[in-house]
Each structure stands twice: as structure tokens, then as C-alpha cells.
Amino acid sequence: MHAHPPAGKHEIIVVDNGSSDNNVVRVCEKWPNIQIVPLSKNVGFAQGCNIGFAHTQAPLVLLLNPDTVVPEGALDRLVEALISDDECAVAGPRLVDGAGSVELSWGPMLGPFNEITQKLLTWLHTRGFPPVSSLVKRRANQVHFPDWVSGACLLVRRADAEAVGFLDKRFFMYVEDVDFCAAIRSRQRRILFTPAAEVQHTRGQSVSTAPEATALAYRRSQLAFYEKHHPFWVPALRAYLRFR
């Protein structure tokens, strides 16, 4: 992002979520104008974002994962897409992996059936199943208004984020973006997906290097999400997870 910042006035805030390496020191030395917010421990993605919100009063705030690469002009196009529609509170770009393949970074509100469908589509798409990949690519080339967009790169109007109390910190990792967008939509505000902006999402190493910990983190967030949005299904979900 520092290599290709937006054209307008901006500030970059890095929340160091309890890292144990020397990356923060290197960031400070290389980019002294970046504001670093050091935390003594990892408080999770949602709470880390909330701490970032507390350190800025900007009318537009971009949530951006560290495993993203922002091409020149991408943020300007994302900002333009959001501010051109007063009914939109959130805008998300098209995300692609390192090889340029489109990521399924949007979708319907998660529920017992939608979640199964979304996972199946993702599984088939990542394995190159032609009908599904064609569908995903076609949709990724269209402006549309899904129920949520990925928190890997999510631009939000600060007023809307404040109105819903920012992100729910009970979601340490995973589905916090779906919950955040659901809260915003509950106020009759729209979520925008725009292919005008494209950002590379390389994904972190936690999934490949610590799959069991990653799966556990997802299950915890999944349970918290169902307890909040679909309490009727919680007993069935607990039973399912118990026998996995």
C-alpha cells in the first residue's frame, strides 16, 4: 500500500497484533511516516481493526490484511466506487491470488445452507471445475451488491462503522467480515462489490503451516456466529462438530 497509496490525503496505521519477529522495527525504519500501534498480545482480527479505528478520524477507513498487494490506482478506484453511491456503506474489490485467479471474496449471508453452498463453490472453483470457475469469473467482472465482501480489503464509511459499534470482537479470526456487513445491512445500507479495483491476496501462512489451529479458530468463530445469528441451529452444529 505504501508503494501505491491513494491520491488523496491519507494516513497508514499498522496495528501490530502481538508479533514476535522484528518486522515492526523494519517497518519503522523503512517507512517512518507510518503510525505503528503495538499490542502486547494478539487480540484477534476484529479487535485489532477496532483499535485501528480508534487511532484515526478519517471519513473512509480501509481494512487491509498484511498478506495483500495493492496495485497502482486500485485504492483510488475503490474509493470512487464507494463515494459515488450514497446508499453504499462498504466497498470491496476483486481479490486475486498470486497467479491471478479470482478469489470468491463475496457471498450471501451465512446460514446452514448458504454456508454449505459457499464452501462447495469455493472448493470446486479452487480446483478449476469449469462450470463453477466460469460462474465465479463472470460474477467477479460485474458490479453487484452481495451480503458481504472479504475483510482482507474492505473500505467502509466511518459513520456506518460507528453506527454498528465497529467489528464484534468475539470473532477472533474468520467470519468477522460477514458479521460486520450483516450489521451494516441491518440499517438498510448496501455492500458493494466492484471489479474496477483489483487487489492481490496472497493469503497468510497460518492455513498451510498450522492447519489444526486454523480449523479450531474457524470452528470457534463459526459457533459464535451461529449463536448470534442462528441460535436455533447451534445444538445441531455442536453435534456435527463433536463427531468430526
N, C-alpha and C positions, 0 to 999 in steps of 0.2 A: 504493500500500500504506500509506503514511503517513496518507493521508486516511481509510482504513478498516482499521485494524490489527486483529489478533485480540484477543479479550477478555482472554486470559490473558497472563501475563508473557512478554515477548518482547524481542528486540533486532533492529535492522535494520543489516545490513552491506552496504555498496556497494563492490564491487571495481571500481575504475576501471582498465579494461583498456587503458591507454596512450592515453586520449582526448587529442585535440589542441585541443578547444574549452574554453570556460570553464564548462561545465556543473557540474563538480565544485565550483568556487568558489561557484556559485549554490546548489547543494545544501547546502553547509556553512553558508551564510548563512541559508538558509530553514529548515533543519532541523538545528540544531546538535547534537541528541542522536543523530544517525545516525553510525555509525562508517564512515569512509571508508578504504579500503585502496588507496593509489595505486600503480600499477605504471608503470615507465618505458617499457614496450612492451606490445603486445598479445600475450598468451601463449595466446590461444585460450579458447574457452568452457569446455572441460573443466578445464584447469589453473586458470582463473580461479575456477571453482567450488571446486576443491580448496583454493585459497588462502583462500576464504571459509570453508570448513570449519575451517581451521586457526585462525581467529580467533573461534571460538565452541565452547562445550562443550554447547550445548543438545541435549536428547534427540531433538528433532524439528528438522529443517532443511528450509527451503523454498528450492528453487532457482527463481528468478523472473527472467524476461527484463525488460529495461528497456522493451520495447515492449508491456507488458501493463497493463491497468487492472483493479484488484481492487474489485468492488462490496462494499458493506457486508455483513458476515456471511459472505462467501464462504469466508474462511480458517477461521473457526470451524467451518463445516460440513465443510470438508476435513479438518481435524484430527479432528473427531468420527468421521468415516468411517474414518480410519486407525486410531485408537486403539481403536475398537470391535471390531476383528478382529485378534487376536494373531498370526495367520498371515500378515498383510499387512505388507510392509516399505515399500511405496511406494503413494502415492495420487495420482492425477491428476484434475483437474476437467474439466468440459466446457468446451472453448475455443470461442469465437465470434469472428467478425471484427467490424469496426466497424458493419456493417449487421445484426448479429445472426445471421448464417448460421453454422451449425455447422462447425467445422473437424474434419477427420479426424485426430485427435490421439492415436490409439492404433492398434495393429495386431499382426500376428503377427511372429515373429522374421524378420528379413530374410534372404533367400536368393535365388538366381537366379529362382525362380518367384514367390515371395511378393512380391519387390520389384516385379516387373512388374505383378502384380495390384494391389498397393497404389498404384502410380503411375497405373494405368489408372482405378481407382476414384476417386482424388483428382482426376484430370483431368476425368472425367465429372461428378463432384459439383460441382466449382467452375464448371462450365459449365451447371449446372442440369438435367442429364439426369434426368428424373423418377424412373425406377425406382431409380437409384443414390442420388439425393438422398433419396428416401423411406427407403431402407435405412439410410443413414448417420444420418438424423434419428431413426429408430426405435431404432437401436442407441445413439445418444447420449442417449437417455432411459432407458436401462437400466443398472443396476449390473452390471458384468461384470469379468472378470479376463483382460485381454489379456496378450500377451507384453511389451509396452512401452507407456508413456504419454509424452507430449511433455515434454521438458525445459524448455519455455517456462514451465511452472508445475508443479513436481514436489515433493511432500512426501515425505521419507524419514526413517526412523528412523536416528539417527546410528549406533547399534550395527551396523545392517546395512550402512551405507555404509563403516564402518571395516572390517568383516569382508571386504569385497571390495576393499579398497585404494582406495576412493573412485573417481573417474572416471579413465578411461585418457586420459592427456594426449596420446597420439599422435593423437587426434581433435581437430584444431584447431577445426573447425566442422562440424556435421552428424553424425548417427548416434551421437554420444556417449551420447545417452539410451537408444538401443536396446541398445548395448553394456553400459551400466551396468545396465539392467534384466535383461539376459541373465545377467550375473554374479550378480545377486541371486537370480534364479530358479534358478541352478545350485546354490544352497544350500537348495532346496526352500521358498523363500519366495515369497509371492504379490504380484502387481502389481494394484492396484485402480483401476478407473475408476468415478468416481461423478458422476452428474448433479446431485447435491444441491448441489454447488458449481459455479458458473459464473464464468469469468474471460474478459475480453475480450483478444484477442490481435491487435494492430493490425499486427504484423509490421514488421521493420525496413526501412529504405530501401535496404539493400545489394542486395537482389534486383532492384529496379527501376532503381537508379542505376548499378550495376556488375554486370550480368548475367554477363559473361565471367569476372570474378573470383569471383563466387558459384559458377558452374558448375565452375570449376577447384577451388575449395575442396571442393565436394561430391565430385568425382572422386577427390581425394586421400584423403578420409575413406572413400569407398567402397572404394578399393583396400586401405587399411589394415584396414578391417572384414573384407573377404574374405580377406586374408592371415591374419587372426587366427581367423576362424570357418569359412571355407570355402576353404582353400588349394587344393583340387583345382580350383576354378573360376577361380583367378587368371589362368592363361595365356589362357583364353577371354575373360575380362574385359579384359585388357590388349589383346588383339587387337581386340576390339569398340571400345574407346576410341581405339585408334590410327586407326581408319577413320571415326570420327565427324566 
